[in-house]
Amino acid sequence: MNVVIIGAGGHGRVVLDILRLAGHHTPVGFIDADASLANTTVAGLPVLGPVNLLDKLRRQDVRGAVVAIGDNRIRSSYAELVGQCGLELVNAIHLSAVISSTVQLGRNTVIAAGAVVGTDARIADSVIINTSAVVDHECRIGSAVHICPGVLLAGRVVVEDGAFVGLGAKVLPCLRIGLHAIVGAGAVVLEDVPAAATVVGVPARVIKLPTAIAA
């Protein structure tokens, strides 16, 4: 299937590499909002222009897309636009990733090199499970979540929609990371993280709450 990659930055390069290695789809170009990138090439692939080209590309035998943008909210909104244009949202899964046969994967999911996804995990749409991250048995990962490189999620952790788990963070079993919460790099999470909160440190402590809660 001919596919485009939305986002020509660093993450886009990673996704291109994954797709080329896997060989299931044929990347034909990048889509990017940065007008200065139009008609250039990134990693040997042309930057075709902005996202409003999707409908035209669909008529030119492009059938799928993957959104390679790190920002969770933007990734989710572009994924919705892809669906509205009638293109299929595809996954990019590195050949070195270890994924249990019992895992349920959504669409527009990127699983990078060395990642491990354990038995009966559930991964929703537009999730990034980045390099060497571990998502252990029976975890539940909501839509538009970013699990950064080196993260360790123990069994039965729930990460709600839009949350961000930073580089090398560790989360103990059966805990919940709330909607749009942020776990800082290297944090060790020993208790549930409230929705929209930011936690950092070892052990992780809340340094920011949404205004309504903080008041």
Steps between C-alpha positions, in 0.01 A plus 500: 500500500627849417506713815603849606663599827355810664785681671848534347691560825712261704211272588402493134847371413460225760164398357641498147779269613251266667279485190793435270631218719159337539424512129121473538429846359671729250570852634460746211550831678471718807224748578606794715351836596839673468480669160879532482528119475276468195679354196801398709599147601541350846692173529456455126121546506330809350307746714183537295346797680236573767224280631237646266658287224365180654182488295694556176751231595217256568389546139858426392513150650617589851295278727642544850675732743677496833524812716859545617461797735608480863245746641208286617220746425628587154557134415144418600348788300695410185396137536137610502562705185657199326185301565281779365703494177428131452854376560587200716697566818786248507736384771879518494649214702875441510617150415695482828196578716367206704121497506292224655252328269227590748556878476223713351634788292310803377574699186773757438718338764880525490703236685870575474816289511546273802158570653320218683122473533386221729215254521143634471606864480253733328637785292255760364534722191782750434733365769879525492692228684850626451845340489559221756186581701330214688122479529444192712209256527142627504591868475236729352636785289247764393488693176768755404736393781879534468709242685854638465827307449602275788173524693409199716130443564440206734198272464143633492595867481234724345614805304203715404448694177753769411745425781877533462744271680850648478838352420596209726209539742385197701142428608417235762232234438127575491537879511313754287644794310213744454363671192760735343735456797876543462757275666843663492815334374649252746207516741408196709121493542382335823137618500229606257558824306196732482359618168697789345759493781875514450717277719880484524769345716582186698251429636277699265327800657241736357643836398204622295125448512230638271372838623164371617663236721782719623255766615 
